[in-house]
Amino acid sequence: MEKKAKIIATLGPAIYSEYKLTQLVNLGVDAFRINFSHNTTGIEKIISKIRKIERFTNKKIALIADLQGIKLRIGKIKNDSQKIKYNQKFIFDTKKDVGNNIRINFPYPKVLKKLNKGNKILLDDGKFTFIVLEKKGSSIITICKSQNCFLKSNKSVHIQNFDITSNKLTLKDRKDIQTAIKFGCNWIALSYLQNEKIIFETRKLISNDMGIISKIENKHALKNINKIIKASDSIMIARGDLAIDIGHSEVPKVQLSLIKKCSQFSKSVIVATQMLESMIENSTATRAEINDIATAIFQGADTVMLSAEAAIGKYPSQAVSTMTQTILSTEKYKRQHIEDFKNSIISNKDPVKSILLSVKDIAYNPDVKAIIVFSNSGKSAKLVSAMRPAAKIVTISPNINVCRQVSLLWGIQSINSRDANGWKDMMSISKEIIKKLKFIKKNDFIIITAGLPFGKAGMTNMIRLYKVGS
């Protein structure tokens, strides 16, 4: 049984070997995330390994470039980890020297100037708290108010009740987008955006066969959520920073609300942060973590993500296996109680969406085994995925990057094939592919969707019900 929801694994030293990468793909990973907040030196060699695995497994694998955005981060620290004692004084300054157990580089002089006595500085997704005691030149002296505080290089910084407004890509992000294009990434993930303006700016810098993921991490983004969803290809609920900004107890209802809203707008949604956090150090997950994954799948998430669990964890393979098994178990229950989980989609009088909505109704017939979607741009594939049909979704595109991009979406098996040059050729390609799909038998029904004329993106206007062997 194949899972429908997809899994993202964050690249890191724990999985850089070809053996580990292959193992993770075989266990259920569908995409790899490159965190551009960290050093990407040598990542091209890892990407070449992934593309080799893609050819060997015949499974399209998406690459996600996760940009740093305006999210604040500390600099490097000695030995990549230093213990800061409870009630110990600790300095944040603008010196570029590697940090230690008494100071750390904080490369934001304008922010330092605005800090005042009593401000709370939260580090590493809110795990550790430092309170400002005084300013001293271009540095601030704080006191650590957390037990067992181990600071690591480049970890996130959040300052409570301190607003940083930005409607433009940073210089680093613009450079990283060019690097991501060079790497052959299929998605750009925008961090800490507050409205749709950065999305439009990014669109102008990337090709049409790259998708944009908007990470929802702050209350400003929630205020502008409808415009952000409409402008994006996918939404990521980045629960770490979001929890710090709006409060941990508010995150569950926001997660449910965002998944429902994305479903209505036919946009995919990724649930991320601390899904299997305990498996960084332990070989088994907690019951609460299993329940967290299952809840995201029950709610309708397209994708769930592993961060440190994959990148630096001791048990990345076990983490992926745990996630896959949880998805499979949850999806089995959803199929058995299908009426409880059918989603509602707003067509807004969009004729293409209305045509594809009819596909969903046909696909709930148990004799229909698959939907074949010819999709040059990936738009039709995204819409069919959003409709959550019971039948399997097989997308066909002549563009390898579109194939990789849509492979991140719920239920999609992506195939790179030449474009059809007419009706008969479309049927010929479909029949060739059907022969290779082991789950399709003679007399099964297949739905085929495409746009006429062929080769014109975004023009899905044809549905055919085909009986195999007829």
N, C-alpha and C positions, 0 to 999 in steps of 0.2 A: 504494500500500500504506500502510495506517495503522498507526502504532505502537500497541502495547498499553500499555507502561509510560508513565508520565506525567512531565512536567517542571514543576518549580517555578522561577520566576525571582523574585529579590528586587528589590523596587522601590527605585529610587534615581535620582539626577539624570541618569544616562546614558540612561535609558529613559522619562523622564517625558512626552515628546511623544506625541501621539496617533499620529503616523506610526510611531514606534519601537515603541510598544505593539502596534499593529496588525501590524507586521512580525513581532514575536516570537510573537504568537498564530498567525499564518499559518505560521510556521516550526516550531511545535510546542509552545509553552508552553500549559499547561493550568491553571495557578494562579499567583497572585502572592502573595508574602510581604511583609507589612509588619513591619519590625523596630521594635518599640516601645522598644528600647533607645536609639533615636535620635529626634530631633525629628519628630513627625508633623504639624506645621503645614502646611496646604495639601494634605494627602493626600486629603481629600474630593474635591478637583477631579480628582485622578488617578483615583480610584475611579469618578467619573462618566464619565470617558473610557473606562475599562475596560468599564463597563456598556453604553456606547454601542457599543463594539466587539463586545461579546457579542451585541447585537441584530443588528448588521450581518453578523456571521459565522455567526449561528445556532449558536454553540458556547458551551455553559455554561462559565463560568470561576469557579473557586474563589478566595476571598480568605482568606489565613491571617494571623491576628494572632499574631505571635511575641512573647510577653511576656519581660520582662527577668529575672524571677525573682530569686533571691538571688545571682546572678552579680555579682561585683565589677567595677566599671569606673572608669577615670580620668575626670576632667572634660574640659572643652574646652581646646584648646591653640591658641596664636596661629597664624593662617594655616592652621589645621587640620593642620599638619605641621611638626615641628621635628626637626632632626638632633641627636642626643646622641652625643658622641664616646666612643670606647672608653676605658675607665679614667677617665672624667670623673665627678665627684661630681654627684649629682642628688637633689633633695629631693621627698618626698611629704608634703603637708600638708593641713590641713582648710580652708584659705582658699578662698573661692569665686571668687577672681580667676582670669581666664583664664591658663592655663599658658604657659610659654615654654621656652627651652632649658636652664634651670637648676632649674625646679620645675614641679609639676603638682598640681592639686586631687585629693585622694583622700578622698571624702566618707564615710568610715567610721571615726570616732574610736575606736570600741570595738575595731576590728581593729588600728588603729595602736598602741593601748596594749599589745596582746598580742604584737606583733612584737619579736623579739630580734636581737641581733647574729648575723650568719651566715645569717639567713633569706633564701631565694631568692624574689624576686618576678619572675614571668614575665608579660610583657605581649604583647597582640595575638596571642592563640591560641598563646602560647609562643614567639613569634619572638625576643623580646628578653629578656635576663636582667639583673636588678639584684640586688645583694647588700647587705643591711643592714649599715651600718658602726656607726651609733650613733643613739640617740634624742635629740631636743632639743625639749623642751616638747611641743607638739601636732604635731610633725613628726618624720620620720625621714630620716636622710642615708644615701644608698646610693651604690654605685659601679656604673656601667654596664659589663657584661662582654660586650657584643655589638658586632660590627663592623657598619657601615652601619645603625645604628639610627635609623629615622625614626619618631618617635611621632606618632600621629594622635588626634584627639579621640574620647573615649568608648570607647576600646579596652578589651578584656577584661583582667582581672587574675587571675592564679592564684598562690597562695602554697603552695609545696610543703610537704607534711606539716602543713598547717594546716586543721583541720576546722571548717566552718561548718554547724551543724545548724539546719534550719528545717522545720517541718511545716505551716506556714501561708503563705497568700498574703501577699505584701508589700502595703502600702497602695497603692503605685504600681501593682502588678498588678491589684488590685481596681478601681482607677479606670480602668486601661487596658482591662479587660474590658468596662466600661460603654461606653467609647469604641468598642471593637470592635463591640459590638452596634449602636451608633448608625451606624457605618460600613457595617453589613450584612455583616460578616465571617462566613464559613461554618465556619471552624476556629479554635480557640484552641490555640496551641502553648505548653506549659508548660516553662519553662527550669529546668534545674538541680534538678529535683525528686529526692528521695531515696527516697520511698516513695509509696504510693497515696493518702495522706491529702489532699494538695493537689488531687488529681483529684476526689475526692468533694466537696471544698469548692467547686471550680469548677463542678461539675454543678449545684449549687444556684443558681448565679448566671446561668446561661445557659439558653436555650430548648432544647427537644428537637431542633430542627432544626440545631443546631450540634454539630460534632464536636470531640473533644479529642485532640490529638497530644501524646504524652509524649516529651520529648527525653531521650535517655540520654546523660549527660555525665560520670558519676562512678561510682566503685566502689560507693557506697551503693545507687544505683539498680540496679546489676547484682546485688547481693545480694537485692534485693526484686523481681526482674524478673518473676516469674510473676504476682504480685499487680498489678504495674503494667500488664502487658499485658492482663490480664483487665478491669481498670478503665478502660482507654483504648479509643479507637476506632482509633488509629494510633500507631505508634512511629517516632520519628526517631532515627537513629544519628548523633549530632552528633559527628563524629570529631575535631574540633579540641580541644575541652575534654576529651573522653574520652581522647585520646592523652596529654595532659598529665597526667591523673590516674592512668592505669594503665600508661603507657609506650607509645610508638609501635609497638613490635614486637608488642604484645598486641592491637592494634586489629583486624587482619585476621581472626583466629580469632573474636573477639567479634562482628564483623560477620556472619560466616557463621552463627554460633550463634544470633544474634538473628533473622536472616531465617528460619532453619528453625523457630525457636520461634514466631514470629509466624504462619507458615504453618500450623502445627499448631493454633494457637488461632483461626485464621481472622481475623487482624487484619492490616491493611495496614502496610507498612514503607517508610520514606523513608531513603535514604542521602544524607548531606549533608557538606559542608565540603571545599573545595579540589579539587573534581572536575576543574575546568579552570582552576586557579589561574594558570597561565602566560598564559592568554588575557586576563588583566587588562591586560597590556602588549603581548601578541603576537597576531597575527591567525590563527596556527595553534597547534594543541595539540601536546603532546609525545606520543610513543607510549605512555609510561607512563600518561598521563592517559586516553587512549583505552582502554587496557587496564583501567583502574580502573572506568570506566563500564560496559564490557562485563562485567567480573567481577560487579558489582552486579546486572546484568540476568540473567546466567547463574545467579546464586545465588537469584534470585526476588524481587528488590525490586520494589515497585509503582511507586516514584517516585524520581527523582534530582533533585538541587537545585543551582541556581546561586546563589551569594551575591554576592560583590564582582564576579565576572565580569559579572553583569548590572547591578548597582546602580551601580557606578562605573567599570566596565571600559571600555577603548577600543573593544572589538569585541564588544558583546553579541549582535548578530545572528549573527555567525560562531560564537560560543560555542553558541548555541541550535541552529544548523544542524549543528554538529559533534556535539552531543549526540544530536539526532534521528537523524542518519545512523548513528551508532554503535548506537543502540537498534534501528533497523530491521535492520541487518546481523546483530546478535546474535539478534534474535527470529526472523529467517529460518532461522538455523542451528538454533535450538531447535525450530522447527516440523518441520524435516527430520529431527530426532533426538528426536522427542516422547517416546519411551519412557524416555530418559535424564533427562527433566526433570519427569515427573509428580510432583506433590507429595502428601504424605500429610497428611490432616486428621483430627483427633480429634473424633468426634461427641459423645462422652461421653453417649450415649443421649439426645441432644437430638433430639426428633422432627422439628422444623423443619429442622435441619441434615441429618438423615438423608434427608428428602424431597429437599432440594436437592442432596445428594450423588448421588442417582440421576439428576439433570439432567445432571451432569458426564459420566456414562457414556454417556448418549444423545447428548450434544453432540459426542462424538468421532466419530460417524458423519459421513462427508464430505458426505452429502446434507443434513445439518442446517446451515443457513447462519447462524442467529441464535437467541439466547435473548431473549425479551421478558419483562422482569421488572416487574410492577406492584408498586411499593414506596412506601407512604405515608411511612414513617419512614426508609427507606434501609437498614434492617437486612438485608432479603433481597438487595438489590443488593450489599451488602458481602460477604455469604456467597457469592453466585454468583461475584463477582470473585475471592475468595480461593481458589476451586476451580480457577481457571485453565482453563476450558473451551476447546476448540479453536474453537468457534463464537463469533461476535461477540455482545457483550452490549449490549442496548438497554434502558435502564431508563426507566420511565414513572412520574412522580409529579405530583400536583396541587400540591405544595409547591415553589416555585421555589428556596427555600433548600436543600432536600434535593437537588434536581437539581444545584445548584452544588456542594454538599458531595461527592456521590458521583462527580462528574466528575473528582475527583482520583485515583480508584481505578483500578487496572489494568483495561484492556480495556473500560471503560464509556463508552458514548455515551448521554448523558442528555437526555431529552425532557420538557418541562413540558407536561402535558396534564390535562384534567379527570379526576376520578376516575370510575371505572365505577360504575354504579348497579345492576348485575346481570350475569349470565353473558352474555346477548346483547349488552349494551352493551360489555362487555369485548372481545368478539370484533369488534365494530364499530370500536372505537378501534384495536385491533390491526391490522385490515385497512387503516384509513386511514393508519396510520403505515408499514405495509409498502409501500404504494404510493409513499411518499416516499423509501424506502431503495433507492438505485440498485443496491446489490449483491445484492438479492433478486430472483429471477426466478420465473416460473411453474413450478410443480411442485417448487420447493424446499421443504424442510421447515423449520418454525419451532417452537421450543419456547416455550410461553407459561406463565408461572408467576404465581400470584396467591394472595391469601388470601380465603377465604370465611368470614364475610360481608365484603363490600367496605367499605372505610373504617376497618377495625380494624387498627391497626399491629401488626406482629410475628406475624401469624397465617398465614404462607404454608403452604398445605395442599393446593394444587391444581397439577397439571401437565397440560398438553394438548399433544399433537403435532399440528400443523396443517400441511396441505399447501396451498401457495399456489395459488389458482385452483380449489380443490375445493369 
